[in-house]
């Protein structure tokens, strides 16, 4: 089964403040598939982290279309809180995150049966973090 890895990150300067997301998609051998960055206006860090995961899933669906059901995907993010909330290990206390949680959940169910979310240390997520800063800076 083909595997694809997506590193995601989201951040806000000021929390809330100007926010952006970054997605860095690679093969297991390290070949870059795609880089995506997006400014998302004034938001919180947690909202940006969620939006990063959503953007990764949307981008993967755009790239691989219906093949996503027969592929293995791993999303690596440096927010342990968001990872645990998306895996239903922790409750979501910030009500503004519930709609994006539902959107991510529905995408997982409909198109990504072989999806794993993995928490990684910040230093292992440098490319996605770079894309976040570029998005916020308008580069």
Secondary structure, DSSP 4 states (H G I P E B T S, - for coil): --EEEEEEEEEEETTTEEEEEEEEEEETT--EEEEEEEEEEEE-HHHHHHHHHHHHHHHHHHHHGGGGGGSEEEEEES-HHHHHHHTTSS----GGGHHHHHHHHHHHHHH-TTEEEEE--GGG-HHHHHHHHHHHHT-
